Amino acid sequence: MFPNAKASEMLTILATLDPASQAAGTATTGWISVANHHGLMASVQSGALGASATLDAKFQQALDSSGTGAKDITGKDNTNKAITQLTQAASGSNRQVLINLKPEELDTVNGFGFVRLSLTVGVAPSITSAQLIGVNPRYAPADSLNQAAVAQIV
């Protein structure tokens, strides 16, 4: 690590699912290459979950930025419990979840090198948001790799 580095030089906002009332269904980020960072992290936020609503989050992997061969990442998916499902009945409103991912957790032997974050709301519309964050850049200050929607770094 670099003790004098700013956090904005070590973390990159790669993709977001901006705060919204998400209808029951799935929302995903775009596909992001894992090549530029030593790690990735998803930050998922629930706002007010609708009556009996559920919220799941998972990472998926693909061969390219178009999503070719898309599949879940074992251990970072709903089946293998990347997160415990947030539910309205179990005080899942106004919570945050962090999911860590290392590039070596992808199926790199078969050429997978892109990821996306997937949020699924079940039953009722709910307030959600999420960020896909690059951690510890390999080649450049992280702030040079931010998505275009990052308006300011102070």
C-alpha positions, 0 to 999 in steps of 0.5 A: 500500500501507499501510505501517502495515497489519497483514497481516490487514488486507490479506489475507482468507481467502475459502474453504478446502479444509481438510487432508484425505486427498482421494480420487482426484477433484475438490474445489472451494471455494464460488463467491466474488465478485471485487468486493471485492479487487484480487487473489486468490491460491490457496495449494495444499499437497500433503502425502503423495501416494499411490503414482503420485498426481497433483495439479492445481489451477485457477481457474474462473469463473461468472456468479453464486454458484450457479456459472451458466455455470461455465468455466475461466479461460484461463491459470489452468486445467490445459490452459494450465498454471496450475500444473505438475502435482505428481506423487508420482514427481517429489517432489510431496509436501509442496510448496506452489503459489501461483496469482495472479489479477486480476479483469480476467483473468475474462471480465468482458465476458460478466458473469463475476464469481465464482471458485472453486478446484478441486483434482483428485487423480489415481490415489491418495488424497493429503493436500491443502489449499488457501486462496483468499485475497483480496488488497488489499481495495477497500472495507474492512479485509480482516479484516472479509471473512474466511470464518466459519471464521476463529476468531482474528486475533491 
